[in-house]
Amino acid sequence: MSDLGFLYDTHIALVMFSPTGEVINYSSRERSTPNPNEEAHMEKLNDLKQTLSEAHEKIRLKISSLYF
């Protein structure tokens, strides 16, 4: 991915959620100093993860009720 960032002169960030709920992130840009807002951002990501998990469960239950 860093090759794409270099080729197009962009910074690339990727956030993935594993099936177990683990957050995996990647950034093509190295940070030289810690981001003071990182804890707040992680809290927002965890809230989003919870919301997506709840929505996924509702969809799964709805689909299940349609077939059974």
Helices and strands as residue ranges (DSSP letters): H 2-8, E 13-17, E 23-27, H 38-67
